[in-house]
Every structure is written in C-alpha cells, then in structure tokens.
C-alpha cells in the first residue's frame, strides 16, 4: 500500500547569531497510510509538535521533503486539516461562525457553507450550541468546535496536536471515544489520522501504529504496531500489556544516550537539565526505597503507583540518573548506594549528599562554584551563566535550565541567589 502522506529526511534548526544552529529535528521521516490512526508519542521538547506543523505546511523545514499521494508538495494540503491543543477559537464569533471560518477560502455560496457547517456541528454532537460564544463553552465542548471546524472541509487527513491535554480526565476520555466512534462509523471522508500526544494510554487506546520520537535532536527512534480492532473498551488486559511495552520502549529511547557498558550518561556543560523540583527527586527516591516487593520497579509501575504521567515521571527519572541516585535500564529503576543513602538520611545530610552529587556530576555546578570562589566579592550575575548556556541552548531553554540549576544549588547550599538582582553569591545578600 502506498502512503497518502509522507515526509522524508526532515531537519529543522534555528539559527543563532555567530553561534551554532540549534537543531530541533534531524533525519526524521514519517509515512501515513490509508485506513490507519498513527500516534506520535514523545516527551515535551522532543520536537513532535514542530514535526506536526511541518507536516501540516504551517512551518518550513530547514531541509527535507513532503509528499501527498506520492507527489511533492509545498505549503498547505487542501484535504488536510488540524485540531490544535488550545482550541484556537475566535472569541467574537459564535460556534457556527467559527466552524464556517474554515470554509472562507472555498468558492461556494453562503448557504452551502452554512449547510456544511451545520452538518459538521451535528457530526460532533453540538446541536443547540450554534449561537453560543467560546466564553460560554466548557473545555470539552470548545475542543469539539475545533474538531467540527477541522471536519467541515471534508478532509482525508486530520492532524491532532495533543487534543486532550487541556481537558480534565473524564472529558478527555469522552473526546477520545467520540473520535473513535467517528472513525469507525465511516461518516466522513477521513483516510488517516495523526495524533501527537505524550499520553501513553491515549496512544494505545487510539492508534494502529505508535511512533516514538526521541530528542536532542528529535527523530523517530521506534515503532510499535497495535493489532487490536476498535473499539477497545473491553480489552483492558491487552491494553495494559501494551502500555507496559510502550513504557519500556520509551525508557529505552530516553535513557539510551550512554556510553557502551556504562549505567549513566555523561552530562556536559550545556546539558538541558530536566525541570524537576528537589521535592520530586526526594519523593521518588523515598518511594523507591520503600517500595515493598519491588527490587527493581518498572517505570510503568512507579508511574501508576505515584499517579504520574509520562511528562512527569521521565524528567524525575532523568534527574535521578544524571545525579547518580538511580539508573534506568530496560525500563526498570536500579537504586544506587548513594541514592539509598540520600533517601534514608536526615534533612541536613540529604543537603550534603545532594551538594556532593552536583559537584561530582554536573559541570555547571563546578563552573559556578569555582567562579564564585575566584571573584573578589564571591558573586556572579546570572547573565554570565545564561551566556555560557546559550552557547548550546536557545534563550528560552537556557532560562529553564537556570531556574532548575538555581533551585538545586540553593537547596544544596552551594550558593545563594537574589531573584531581584539576579546575583549568585557564596553569602546571603
């Protein structure tokens, strides 16, 4: 079977003045085939939404090619539509007018546009809301308006960018069910759906194929096929097994950046530290120490027991690994001796252990501490630290790393920090 849509060898980089380009995506290829739902699964910052925008024609790749029905294509694809994460409804337009907006570029009469918009609204179960304004709608209904606007052009392909991430659990579950019912009913001309998500359960419930994207730079590292017919509500045991399998694959993708034969990855000066609070690191370590009967608990088990989603558990796991408190191999946590020591220590001793791990394994901590000790007044401004980070990271990413590093360093009492002046010092200001 030939793909209906394909991207090949996509690269996306952002140029920085007099510095190396920041590469978000590199050597990334993806194909969509008729009759399938594909989930693109990855953590925040992996480039999955950037790839989706390139596929949609909303963003130009630095290099690479797009094909629709085996023909090269540039810009928008007429039979492709997109549902955005944050609804993107115009507040001064009614539900009906927001849906009609998608037909503005078509050369049809106002009556025809109105008729098509009403049919799309009916298709997603929003009869009665035609004259309502976005401010009157709940999150779930607003997202359905976005879905109706995507369907009104009668697309062959629909792209969904984390469609349920801004919704509560029950509303998100209802939306997923409605999407599957729409797909199974064949009431539309849809031939393929691509869903970007970081929700493993959502991917397993909806997709026929799951593509797992890694980061730094982003590219597709693994593919899993799911041979389960829709609907899947009564197949909990099989779905649970698949969720565990995806967790293990995600773990292998995200924790594979280590030298052969080593348990831990090396951290460079410009490493993008995970945005994790010390309290989360402490909490996960204490859980691992106290987990009865789980000598090497699996990522999926810990995520389930601690009620943490993929975007919550993976950054904390990464923090544990770069600080050498635990390693993650084959989807399992393996606590180190120092991790065990930290979890069982008093509050003051935990600070000392944390400081030692920072200085031993985070080059940024060594740089800051040595700089503070060398200067006559034992201070440095955060701008100097940001300048070092921006050699390899974007300005936004550098500020995220700064916030995390300041949080870790203050906890470990390596330095003090004044948020008003942006000054780091060995003594309290």
C-alpha positions as CSV (number, residue, x, y, z in Angstrom):
1,X,0.0,0.0,0.0
2,X,1.3,3.5,-0.9
3,X,1.3,6.2,1.7
4,X,-1.2,9.0,1.4
5,X,1.2,11.5,3.1
6,X,4.9,11.2,3.7
7,X,7.8,13.4,5.0
8,X,11.4,12.4,4.3
9,X,14.7,13.4,5.9
10,X,13.2,16.4,7.7
11,X,15.6,18.7,9.5
12,X,14.5,21.8,11.5
13,X,17.1,24.1,13.0
14,X,17.0,27.6,14.3
15,X,19.9,29.9,13.6
16,X,21.7,31.9,16.3
17,X,23.9,34.9,15.7
18,X,27.5,33.9,15.4
19,X,26.7,30.6,17.1
20,X,26.0,27.0,16.1
21,X,22.4,26.3,14.9
22,X,20.1,24.7,17.4
23,X,18.8,21.5,15.8
24,X,15.3,20.5,16.8
25,X,14.6,17.8,14.3
26,X,17.1,15.8,12.2
27,X,16.8,13.0,9.7
28,X,13.2,12.5,10.5
29,X,10.9,10.5,8.2
30,X,7.2,9.5,8.6
31,X,4.5,8.0,6.4
32,X,0.8,7.8,6.8
33,X,-1.2,5.1,5.1
34,X,-4.9,5.0,4.3
35,X,-7.1,3.3,6.9
36,X,-4.8,3.9,10.0
37,X,-4.6,6.1,13.0
38,X,-1.0,6.9,14.0
39,X,0.2,8.3,17.3
40,X,3.4,10.3,17.6
41,X,4.5,9.8,21.2
42,X,7.2,11.7,23.0
43,X,8.0,13.9,25.9
44,X,7.8,17.7,25.9
45,X,10.6,19.3,24.0
46,X,11.2,16.3,21.7
47,X,10.0,18.2,18.6
48,X,6.8,16.3,18.0
49,X,4.6,19.5,17.7
50,X,7.3,21.0,15.4
51,X,7.1,18.0,13.2
52,X,3.3,18.1,13.1
53,X,3.4,21.8,11.9
54,X,5.9,20.9,9.2
55,X,3.6,18.0,8.1
56,X,0.7,20.5,8.0
57,X,2.6,23.0,6.0
58,X,2.5,25.6,8.8
59,X,6.3,25.6,9.2
60,X,9.0,25.2,6.7
61,X,11.7,22.6,7.3
62,X,15.3,23.6,7.1
63,X,15.7,20.6,4.7
64,X,13.6,17.6,3.7
65,X,10.6,16.8,1.5
66,X,6.8,16.4,1.8
67,X,4.7,14.2,-0.4
68,X,0.9,13.9,-0.8
69,X,-0.2,10.9,-2.8
70,X,3.4,10.4,-3.9
71,X,3.6,14.0,-5.4
72,X,5.9,16.6,-3.9
73,X,4.0,19.3,-2.1
74,X,4.9,22.8,-0.7
75,X,2.6,24.7,1.7
76,X,-0.9,23.7,2.6
77,X,-2.5,20.5,1.5
78,X,-6.2,21.1,0.6
79,X,-7.5,17.8,2.1
80,X,-5.6,18.1,5.3
81,X,-6.9,19.8,8.5
82,X,-5.6,20.2,12.0
83,X,-7.0,20.3,15.6
84,X,-5.0,22.4,17.9
85,X,-4.1,21.9,21.6
86,X,-5.7,25.1,22.8
87,X,-8.9,25.2,20.7
88,X,-7.9,28.4,18.8
89,X,-11.4,29.7,18.6
90,X,-12.1,33.4,17.8
91,X,-13.9,34.8,20.9
92,X,-16.0,37.3,18.9
93,X,-17.5,34.6,16.6
94,X,-20.3,32.1,17.5
95,X,-19.8,28.3,17.3
96,X,-21.4,28.3,13.9
97,X,-19.2,31.2,12.7
98,X,-16.0,29.6,14.0
99,X,-16.8,26.5,12.0
100,X,-17.7,28.4,8.9
101,X,-14.4,30.2,9.1
102,X,-12.6,27.1,7.8
103,X,-14.6,27.5,4.5
104,X,-13.7,31.1,3.8
105,X,-11.2,30.2,1.1
106,X,-13.6,28.0,-0.8
107,X,-15.6,29.3,-3.7
108,X,-19.0,28.3,-2.5
109,X,-22.2,30.2,-1.6
110,X,-23.0,31.3,1.9
111,X,-25.9,28.9,2.0
112,X,-23.7,26.0,1.1
113,X,-21.1,27.0,3.7
114,X,-23.9,27.3,6.3
115,X,-25.2,23.8,5.4
116,X,-21.8,22.2,5.6
117,X,-21.0,23.9,8.9
118,X,-24.3,22.7,10.5
119,X,-23.6,19.2,9.3
120,X,-20.1,19.2,10.9
121,X,-21.6,20.6,14.2
122,X,-24.2,17.8,14.2
123,X,-21.5,15.2,13.5
124,X,-19.6,16.1,16.7
125,X,-22.8,16.3,18.8
126,X,-23.1,20.1,19.2
127,X,-26.6,20.7,18.1
128,X,-28.0,23.6,20.2
129,X,-24.7,25.3,20.6
130,X,-24.6,27.0,17.2
131,X,-25.2,30.5,18.5
132,X,-23.0,30.2,21.6
133,X,-19.8,32.1,22.0
134,X,-16.5,30.5,23.1
135,X,-16.7,32.1,26.6
136,X,-19.9,30.1,27.2
137,X,-18.3,26.7,26.4
138,X,-16.5,24.2,28.6
139,X,-13.1,22.9,27.5
140,X,-14.6,19.7,26.1
141,X,-17.2,21.5,24.0
142,X,-14.7,24.1,22.8
143,X,-12.4,21.3,21.6
144,X,-15.4,19.7,19.8
145,X,-15.9,23.0,18.0
146,X,-12.3,22.8,16.9
147,X,-12.9,19.3,15.7
148,X,-16.0,20.4,13.7
149,X,-14.0,23.2,12.1
150,X,-11.4,20.6,11.1
151,X,-14.1,18.2,9.7
152,X,-16.1,20.8,7.8
153,X,-13.6,20.9,4.8
154,X,-14.2,17.1,4.4
155,X,-10.5,16.2,4.9
156,X,-8.7,13.0,4.0
157,X,-6.2,13.5,6.7
158,X,-6.6,15.1,10.1
159,X,-3.8,16.1,12.5
160,X,-4.4,16.4,16.2
161,X,-1.9,18.2,18.4
162,X,-2.4,16.9,21.9
163,X,-6.2,17.3,21.6
164,X,-7.0,16.2,25.2
165,X,-4.1,17.7,27.1
166,X,-6.0,20.8,28.1
167,X,-9.0,18.8,29.3
168,X,-9.9,17.0,32.5
169,X,-9.6,13.2,32.7
170,X,-13.3,12.4,32.1
171,X,-13.7,15.0,29.3
172,X,-10.6,13.8,27.6
173,X,-11.8,10.2,27.8
174,X,-15.2,11.2,26.2
175,X,-13.4,13.1,23.4
176,X,-11.2,10.0,22.6
177,X,-14.4,7.9,22.5
178,X,-16.1,10.3,20.2
179,X,-13.1,10.4,17.8
180,X,-13.0,6.6,17.6
181,X,-16.8,6.4,17.0
182,X,-16.4,9.0,14.3
183,X,-13.6,7.0,12.7
184,X,-15.4,3.6,12.9
185,X,-18.7,5.0,11.7
186,X,-17.2,6.0,8.3
187,X,-19.4,9.1,8.2
188,X,-16.5,11.2,7.0
189,X,-14.0,11.0,4.1
190,X,-11.2,10.5,6.6
191,X,-8.5,8.2,5.4
192,X,-5.9,8.7,8.1
193,X,-5.4,10.4,11.5
194,X,-2.1,11.5,13.1
195,X,-2.3,12.3,16.8
196,X,0.6,13.9,18.7
197,X,0.5,13.0,22.4
198,X,2.5,12.4,25.5
199,X,-0.2,10.2,27.0
200,X,0.7,6.6,26.6
201,X,-2.8,5.3,27.4
202,X,-4.3,7.6,24.8
203,X,-1.8,6.4,22.2
204,X,-2.5,2.7,23.0
205,X,-6.3,3.2,23.0
206,X,-6.5,5.0,19.7
207,X,-3.6,4.1,17.5
208,X,-2.9,1.4,15.0
209,X,0.7,2.4,15.0
210,X,2.8,4.3,17.6
211,X,5.9,6.2,16.6
212,X,8.2,7.1,19.4
213,X,10.2,10.3,19.0
214,X,13.4,10.9,20.9
215,X,15.1,14.3,21.5
216,X,18.4,16.2,21.1
217,X,17.8,16.2,18.2
218,X,14.3,14.9,17.7
219,X,13.8,12.0,15.4
220,X,11.7,8.8,15.3
221,X,13.5,6.1,17.2
222,X,11.0,3.3,17.4
223,X,7.7,2.0,16.0
224,X,5.1,-0.3,17.6
225,X,2.1,-1.8,15.7
226,X,-1.2,-2.5,17.6
227,X,-3.3,-5.2,16.0
228,X,-6.4,-4.6,18.1
229,X,-9.8,-3.7,16.4
230,X,-11.8,-0.7,17.5
231,X,-13.5,-0.1,19.9
232,X,-11.1,-1.3,22.5
233,X,-13.0,-0.7,25.8
234,X,-13.4,-4.4,26.6
235,X,-9.7,-5.3,26.1
236,X,-8.2,-4.0,29.3
237,X,-5.7,-6.8,29.8
238,X,-4.2,-6.5,26.3
239,X,-4.2,-2.7,26.6
240,X,-2.3,-2.9,29.9
241,X,0.3,-5.1,28.4
242,X,0.7,-2.7,25.5
243,X,1.0,0.2,27.9
244,X,3.9,-1.6,29.8
245,X,5.5,-2.4,26.4
246,X,5.4,1.3,25.4
247,X,6.8,2.4,28.7
248,X,9.7,0.1,28.3
249,X,10.3,1.3,24.7
250,X,10.1,4.9,25.9
251,X,12.6,4.2,28.6
252,X,15.0,2.6,26.1
253,X,14.6,5.7,23.8
254,X,15.1,8.3,26.5
255,X,17.8,6.6,28.5
256,X,19.9,5.2,25.7
257,X,22.3,8.1,25.5
258,X,25.1,6.4,27.5
259,X,28.5,5.0,26.5
260,X,28.5,1.3,25.9
261,X,28.9,-0.6,29.2
262,X,28.0,2.3,31.5
263,X,25.0,2.8,33.7
264,X,24.8,6.6,33.4
265,X,25.0,9.2,30.7
266,X,27.7,11.9,30.8
267,X,26.5,15.4,31.4
268,X,28.2,18.3,29.5
269,X,28.2,22.0,30.5
270,X,25.3,22.9,28.3
271,X,23.2,19.9,29.2
272,X,19.4,20.7,29.3
273,X,18.7,19.8,33.0
274,X,15.2,18.4,33.5
275,X,12.8,21.0,35.1
276,X,12.4,19.0,38.3
277,X,12.0,20.3,41.8
278,X,14.1,18.8,44.5
279,X,11.0,17.7,46.4
280,X,10.1,15.5,43.4
281,X,13.5,13.9,43.4
282,X,13.3,13.3,47.1
283,X,9.8,11.9,46.8
284,X,10.6,9.4,44.0
285,X,13.7,8.2,45.9
286,X,11.8,7.7,49.1
287,X,9.2,5.7,47.1
288,X,11.8,3.5,45.5
289,X,13.4,2.8,48.9
290,X,10.0,2.0,50.5
291,X,8.5,0.0,47.5
292,X,7.9,-3.4,49.1
293,X,8.4,-6.4,46.9
294,X,9.8,-4.2,44.0
295,X,13.5,-4.7,43.9
296,X,13.8,-3.1,40.5
297,X,10.4,-1.4,39.9
298,X,9.4,-0.8,36.4
299,X,8.8,2.7,35.1
300,X,5.1,1.9,34.4
301,X,4.6,0.6,37.9
302,X,6.1,3.6,39.5
303,X,4.2,5.9,37.2
304,X,0.9,4.1,38.1
305,X,1.6,4.0,41.9
306,X,2.6,7.7,42.1
307,X,-0.1,8.8,39.7
308,X,2.5,10.5,37.4
309,X,2.1,11.0,33.7
310,X,4.8,10.4,31.1
311,X,5.8,14.1,31.1
312,X,6.1,13.9,34.9
313,X,7.8,10.6,35.6
314,X,10.5,10.8,32.8
315,X,12.1,14.1,33.9
316,X,12.3,13.0,37.5
317,X,13.8,9.7,36.4
318,X,16.3,11.6,34.3
319,X,17.3,13.8,37.3
320,X,17.9,10.7,39.4
321,X,20.1,9.3,36.7
322,X,22.3,12.3,36.0
323,X,22.8,12.8,39.8
324,X,23.7,9.1,40.1
325,X,20.9,8.4,42.5
326,X,19.5,5.6,40.3
327,X,19.9,4.2,36.8
328,X,17.2,3.2,34.4
329,X,17.8,0.1,32.3
330,X,15.3,-1.9,30.3
331,X,12.5,0.2,31.8
332,X,13.5,-0.6,35.4
333,X,14.8,1.6,38.2
334,X,18.0,0.5,39.9
335,X,18.8,2.4,43.0
336,X,22.4,3.2,43.7
337,X,24.1,3.1,47.1
338,X,24.2,6.9,47.2
339,X,20.5,7.1,46.2
340,X,19.7,4.7,49.1
341,X,21.8,6.8,51.4
342,X,20.1,10.0,50.4
343,X,16.6,8.7,50.8
344,X,17.3,7.5,54.3
345,X,19.4,10.5,55.5
346,X,18.3,13.4,57.7
347,X,17.3,16.6,56.0
348,X,20.8,18.2,56.7
349,X,22.6,15.2,55.5
350,X,20.5,15.0,52.4
351,X,21.7,18.5,51.5
352,X,25.3,17.5,51.8
353,X,24.8,14.4,49.7
354,X,23.0,16.4,47.0
355,X,25.8,19.0,47.0
356,X,28.4,16.3,46.5
357,X,26.5,14.8,43.6
358,X,26.1,18.2,42.0
359,X,29.8,18.9,42.2
360,X,30.8,15.4,41.1
361,X,28.5,15.1,38.1
362,X,27.1,18.4,36.9
363,X,29.8,20.5,35.2
364,X,27.7,23.6,35.5
365,X,27.8,23.4,39.3
366,X,31.6,23.1,39.3
367,X,31.9,26.2,37.0
368,X,29.6,28.3,39.1
369,X,31.3,27.3,42.4
370,X,34.8,27.9,41.1
371,X,33.8,31.3,39.6
372,X,32.2,32.4,42.9
373,X,35.4,31.4,44.8
374,X,37.7,33.2,42.4
375,X,35.9,36.6,42.2
376,X,36.9,39.2,44.9
377,X,33.4,39.7,46.1
378,X,32.4,36.0,45.6
379,X,29.5,36.9,43.3
380,X,28.4,36.4,39.7
381,X,25.5,37.7,37.7
382,X,23.0,35.2,36.2
383,X,23.7,36.8,32.8
384,X,27.1,35.2,32.8
385,X,25.6,31.8,33.4
386,X,23.0,32.4,30.7
387,X,25.7,33.3,28.2
388,X,27.5,30.0,28.9
389,X,24.3,28.0,28.4
390,X,23.3,29.9,25.2
391,X,26.4,28.5,23.5
392,X,24.5,25.3,23.0
393,X,20.9,26.1,24.1
394,X,18.2,28.5,23.0
395,X,17.5,31.6,25.2
396,X,14.2,30.0,26.4
397,X,15.9,26.7,27.2
398,X,18.8,28.4,28.9
399,X,16.4,30.2,31.2
400,X,14.6,26.9,32.0
401,X,18.0,25.3,32.9
402,X,18.9,28.4,35.0
403,X,15.7,28.1,37.1
404,X,16.3,24.4,37.7
405,X,20.0,24.8,38.5
406,X,19.3,27.7,40.9
407,X,16.7,25.6,42.7
408,X,19.1,22.6,43.0
409,X,22.1,24.8,44.0
410,X,20.2,26.8,46.7
411,X,18.9,23.5,48.2
412,X,22.4,22.1,48.3
413,X,23.7,25.4,49.8
414,X,26.3,25.8,47.1
415,X,25.3,29.4,46.7
416,X,22.6,32.0,47.5
417,X,20.6,33.8,44.8
418,X,18.7,37.0,44.7
419,X,15.8,37.0,42.3
420,X,15.6,40.8,42.4
421,X,19.2,41.4,41.3
422,X,19.9,38.1,39.6
423,X,23.1,37.7,41.6
424,X,24.5,34.4,42.8
425,X,26.8,34.6,45.8
426,X,28.6,32.5,48.4
427,X,27.0,34.5,51.2
428,X,23.4,35.7,51.6
429,X,23.0,39.1,50.0
